[in-house]
């Protein structure tokens, strides 16, 4: 049939006809159903579809009754796409609820899988974003989540039951085309993440081609020059080119031996490539598999990616634990110098506060008189007191008997109160334990403005500590120049 012409199907209803519904699935076709010369049903979305010539595929129902027995049945089909012009699907005759029950039985499983893939994609995306915040890195799952969402949109757009979801099937059908055109983008991001950016420049070119194809096809559709279904071969070429590019990079990695690092995602990607090729092939046979192969391929990829992600999280946890062991002082449990100064600098950029040096004097005397174990206990005591008295502060051990802390968002009066509490606790501990009696505590403080230089304030707090050491023990001193301001 030439595109745009009506294909007319004529028949005569049996003399014993007593059904209430006749139905047919329109495949990108306008439908008109006549009984006894009377126009009973019209399906044409020209006033509701956002753009394009064809009405979206859906089931069209025509009410009938026993009075129509022996009447002529005429069904007229019109498509503006050459490939679908002349296509005739099954004509159903019977009770409307029975017809829906049959259709539900035939296609519900595929639709349910599409819904599951959509929910799983959203869950995977949210889960990956949460993991990204926790571990401050991006996971392959994020891009897989977008792949699954687009795959689910593809499946729902192709679903035989899609008219149950939205009254205007054309919108959902267009979403299906958008998903097909854009699906290479998250796939490329995913494989680029898996391959750790080894072929990023090549993939960027493929992403630009995908976006260009999307823009061109959309413009042609909006200007009513060519429908999405007509330009679909361009999108299929882009998908085929994308997968060919990915396969070439994978083969290259296999030859070089680097594919071992992502052998599980490799299996999933092969499954997805095979699934998409099968779906694309069926389209050219004017047959729709409703994305069932795509859904199956995505589920395989999800399973292997989850396994890979769990391994990645395990490695990150081991690295985090190793970093914690290396950055914490085994004696006091406080961050060591490098870690502590980094944390203080970060806090200082966000909040103003007080930077303080704390020095426990006469540690050598404790070690000489009572032993090194006693000296260790004294250091642990000072670390615990600083943590308790300087609540909400970042406290670290610089080394030896020196400590550094930063207490944000406190007034000078509050700072004085906390320092007196610290010295009172220290003196009380000395009175209880003779081992710490030779020790004395000195502190130098400097008020810090938000966003100020850590090095500058560090030197001023050090000067304040030096002043204490020169003028008296068991005391603290503010850097005077800044305090007067």
C-alpha positions, 0 to 999 in steps of 0.5 A: 500500500502506498503511504497515506492511502486507506487499506480497506478490510471488508467482511460480513458479521455472522447471522448468529453474531451476539458479541459486544466488541470488535478490536484491532491493534493499530500499528502507526495507523489511523483507524475507522470502523464501519458497521452496516455503513455506519461509522462507529469508531474513529482513532486519529490522534492528529489533534493530540499528538505533539508532532508527526503524522502517524497515530501512535500504536494502540488497541482500538475498540468498537462497540457492537451488539446482536443487532449488528448480525449480518451487517457489513464490517468495514475497517479502514487503516491509514499510515503515513509511513511506507513500512507500516502502510498495509500492515493488518494486525489481528482482529478480535471479536468477543466480550471486551473484558475477555479481550482485555483478559487475553491481552493481559495474559499475553503481554502483562509479564513483559510490561511487569518486567518493564516496570520492575526495570524502571523501579530498579533503575531508579533504586540503583541511581539513588543507591549510587548517589548515596554511595558517591556521597559516602565515599566521595567518588562516582560508581559505575552503578550511577550510569547503569541506573540511567541505562536501566531507566532509558531501557525501561522507557523503551520497554514501556513505550513498546508495551502492548498495554501502554494505553492503560498508563496514559490516555495519549499514547503518542506521548509515550511512543515519542518517549520510546523514540527519545530513549532509543536515540539517547541510550548510547550516552549512558552506555558510553559513560558506563563503559568509560567508567568501567575502563577508567577513562582509557578511551574517553576521547573516543567515547566523547566523539561517539557521545557528540554523534549521538547528541547530533543525531538526536537533534537532527531527528527531533528537528525533522519530526517537529518540522513534519519532514520525517517521523521518528520511525522514518529516521529510526535507521539513523539512530540504529546506525548510531547504536550499532556504531557505539557498540562496535566502538565499545567492542573494539576497545574491549577486544584491544583490552583483552589483547593487552590483558587489561580487560581482567580488571572488568571481566564481570561488567564485560559479560554484562555488556556483551549480554546487553549488546546482543539484546539490543541487536535482537530488538533492532532486528525485530523492528525491521521485520515490523515485529516488536518484542516490547524490549524483553531482550533489552530488559533481560540484558540489563538485568544481567548487567545489573547483577554483574555490576552489583558484584563489581560494586561490592568488590569496589566498596570492599577495596574502598573500606580497606583503603579507608581503614588503612588510611585511618590507621596511618593517620591516627596516633596509636597512643592517643587515638587523635589524628596525626599532624598531616591529617589534623592540619588538613582537617583544621584548614578545611574547618577554618575555611568555613568557620571562624574560631580559635586555634590553640597549641597545647604543650605538656612540659616535663615529659622527659622527667616523667619518663626518667622517674616513672618510666615511659609507660607513665609518660604514655599515660600522661599523653593519653590523659592530655589528649582525652582532656582536650577532646572532652573540654574542647567539645566540637573541636578538631584536636590532633597530636603534632608529635612528642608532647605537643597538641593542636586544636581548632574550636569553631564558633565560640566567643572569647569568654567561652574560650576562656571558660573552656581553657580554665576547665582544661587546666582545672581538670589537668591539676585535678589529675595531677593531685590524684596521680603522682606519676603526672605531678611533674608535668605542667601544661602551657597553651597559646591561642589565636583567634582566626577569621573565616577563610584566613591563612592557616600558616599565619594563624599557626605562627601566631598561636605558636608565638602565644605558646612561646610567651607562656613558656617564657612567663609561666607554666600551667597557663594560657595566653591569647595572641595579643595583637589579634585579641586587641582587635 
